[in-house]
Amino acid sequence: MSNIKIELIVHPLCPYAQRALHTAVFKSIPVEIIHVSLAKPEAWFIDINPLGEVPSCRVTKNNQIYKLTESLNISEFLDSFPGPSLYPKLENGLIDPIVKCMIDNFIKLKIGRYTSAYPITNNSSPSDEEIAEVKSSIAEISSYVEGGNYVMHKILGKNEITFADVMMLPHTERFYVFKNQITRFLDGVDCSSLWTWYEKVSAEPWARVNTNPVQRLLNFRRIRTQNYQGLDLPLSLYD
C-alpha cells in the first residue's frame, strides 16, 4: 500500500462510521482516522461529502484524489485489500460471486430493515405500528443468529463471520447497551440469541478497538434529547 493513502473520516459515535472502522481493523489496513463534528461540519469535509455524512473517505493514489461515501461502499472498498476476507472465496482465491450476492441481498433486505428500525427507539411517543416494526425486525434478525451463531450460517451452511456480521454490529451494540431504556420495544421478544451473538462478536480483538464505552453511549442517548444538533467534538462532551 505504499502508493495509496486512505483517510477515513468519521465520528466514533455514528454506527455507520463504525462499520468502516471495524472493517479497517479487521483487515489490518493502515488508515488515517480523522474525527469530524457533524454539528459544525467544516468546509473541507463538505467538499469531500456534500451531505456532511460519515463515514467518508479520501483516497490518494498516484497523486489522484478519490472521494468515497456511504458505509457499505467504503467498507467493501476496505475489504478488497489483501488479508482475511469478509466474503467467502473460491478455491482460486476470488470472492464467490453467488455467495457475495446472497450476503449483499441479506444486508439490503434484512439488516437494512433492522438498522432502519433503530431510530424509532429514540421516539418518545412511538405509535403501536412503530413499536411492532421494531419488535418484528429484532425478532427476524434474532432468528438468523440462533444460538449466537454468525448471521449467515443458516443461509450459507457455514458458521463463519461475513461482511453481514460486521455491518450489523454497530446497531446491535446500541440495542444491547440501551436495552434497559427501550423495554417497550423489546417486551415479548426473545433477544437471547442476539445478545449472545453480540457478546461473542464484540469480544473479538478487531471489534474491541472501536466499540464505544458503555457510559459514553448512555450519555449520548441522554444528550440527544436536549436540543440535539448532531454529533459533535470533542468526544469528552459525552463522557
Stockholm file with secondary structure:
# STOCKHOLM 1.0

chainA/1-239         MSNIKIELIVHPLCPYAQRALHTAVFKSIPVEIIHVSLAKPEAWFIDINPLGEVPSCRVTKNNQIYKLTESLNISEFLDSFPGPSLYPKLENGLIDPIVKCMIDNFIKLKIGRYTSAYPITNNSSPSDEEIAEVKSSIAEISSYVEGGNYVMHKILGKNEITFADVMMLPHTERFYVFKNQITRFLDGVDCSSLWTWYEKVSAEPWARVNTNPVQRLLNFRRIRTQNYQGLDLPLSLYD
#=GR chainA/1-239 SS CTTEEEEEEECTTCHHHHHHHHHHHHHTCCCEEEECCSSSCCHHHHHHCTTCCSSEEEEEETTEEEEEESHHHHHHHHHTSSSSCSSCBCTTSSBCHHHHHHHHHHIIIIIHHHHHHGGGGGCSSCCHHHHHHHHHHHHHHHHHTGGGCCTTHHHHSCCCCCHHHHHHHHHHHHHHHTTTTCHHHHTTCCCHHHHHHHHHHHTSHHHHTTCCCHHHHHHHHHHTTTTCCSCCSCGGGGC
#=GC SS_cons         CTTEEEEEEECTTCHHHHHHHHHHHHHTCCCEEEECCSSSCCHHHHHHCTTCCSSEEEEEETTEEEEEESHHHHHHHHHTSSSSCSSCBCTTSSBCHHHHHHHHHHIIIIIHHHHHHGGGGGCSSCCHHHHHHHHHHHHHHHHHTGGGCCTTHHHHSCCCCCHHHHHHHHHHHHHHHTTTTCHHHHTTCCCHHHHHHHHHHHTSHHHHTTCCCHHHHHHHHHHTTTTCCSCCSCGGGGC
//
